[in-house]
Amino acid sequence: MNRISVSGLMVAASLLASPVAASAAAQPGAADKSAVASADKKICKQLPSSTSRLPQRVCLTAQQWKQVEDANR
């Protein structure tokens, strides 16, 4: 993954959060619930911070990480 500015990532993450949650809630069914549960699993990554020596931890779903990476290309 390319170096990404933390502020750009946070903006992208906030824009992605609401549509993903709405689409996951709209899928009914027992088989779909397990798929939705795995799709909603958060993946946390530590990103370098330009304002601190400590890395910043950001947690997003796999789909959200893919969208952020596509947006930063």
N, C-alpha and C positions, 0 to 999 in steps of 0.2 A: 504494500500500500504506500502510496506517495505521502510525503509529509503534508499534513493538513493543518491549517490554522484552527486552533481550538474554538475561536469565536465563530468561524464559518461552520464548523461541525455542530456547534450548539444551536445555531440558527436553523440548520438543516434538520436537526433532530426534533426541534420544536414544531417545525412545519409538518413533519412526517407522523407525529404521534397521533393526532386525532383521526385521520382517514383510516389508518391501520386498525385502530381500536373499533371503529364503527363497522368496518368490513368483517372483522372477526366475530363481532356480536351478532351479525346478521345470518350466520350459518347454523341452521338447526341440525339435529340428528346426533345419535350416539357415536357413530363412526366419525363424524365430522368433529366432535368435541375433542377427541384425542389428537386429531390433526391440527386443530386450532390451538390446543394446549402446547404442542411442540412448536408451532409457528410463533406463539406468543412468548416463548422462552427467551429471556434476556441474555445477551452476550455482552460481557463487560470487558472493556479494553482500557489500558492506561495510555493516555496521549500526552505528549510533551507539552509543557506550558511555556509560553514566552514570558510570563510575568513571575514565575516561581521556579525554584529548583525541583519541586515536587511534581510528579506527573499528575494529570487530572484524570479521574476515572469517569468514563461515560458508558452507560448501559443502554443498548438498543436491541431490537429483535434482528434476526438474520436478514429479513427483508429490508428493514430500515438501514442496516449497514450497507447492503447492496445499493440502495438508492443513494446513500451519501457518497459512496465510492464512485458511482456513475455520475453524480453531480459534480464531483471534483476532478473529473478527467478532462 
